[in-house]
């Protein structure tokens, strides 16, 4: 009996299921331990069947990354395009980023893991175009955050245009640090109320943002490297 050809809709559903299962596997065991054979066994299929939907584990990994950055970008862009004032936009973005990182820990941990390939690892290979799409999608996160900060600076001043990107990356490093500690379950080991600590760091970040408008009055050069500021209490 001839095989029934799957419709495009059916193929997309299967691709999505494969993506979700791969997300779980990579999140649990890391990219290095992930294989198409292990993935196929979850479905009771052969690895060959999975290759009908994704050409390699690297392509599957890059598609997961791209989707994760798309989901985060959608959240942040919605805030950027909202009609609230710039300071509220920045606050909403900080909270949205933290919420995404903790609520979507599987995606977040893979998006920013240190032991998985990056774009430069794929440069010059057949899969470079897929890696390039992933990289451009990721960079849109910084662009959106920079756009919100730029709106704030245009009203309140306190920062040169050249300092905006640096300041965004500086804030990002703080948020990423607390999310990573929370997701890795390290934070609960050192504090009985890790959620409160996360909120405290978020408030500290927002406070630093609100102080931008006072930068010029205080004669402080904002947007350039400064000494590390520790979390109070």
Buried (B, 14 or more C-beta within 10 A) or exposed (E): EEEEEEEEEEEEEBBEEBBEBBBEBBBEEBBEEBEBEBBBEBEEEEBEBBBEBBBBBBBBBBBBBBBBBBBBBEBBBEBBEEEEEBBBBBBBBBBBBBEBBBEBBBBBBBBBBEEBBBBEEBEEEEBBEBBBBBBEBBEBBBBBBBBBBBBBBEEBBBBEEEBBBBBBEBBBEBBBEBBBBBBEEEBBEEBEEBEEBBBBBBEBBBEBBBEBBEBBEEEBBBBEEEEEEEEEE
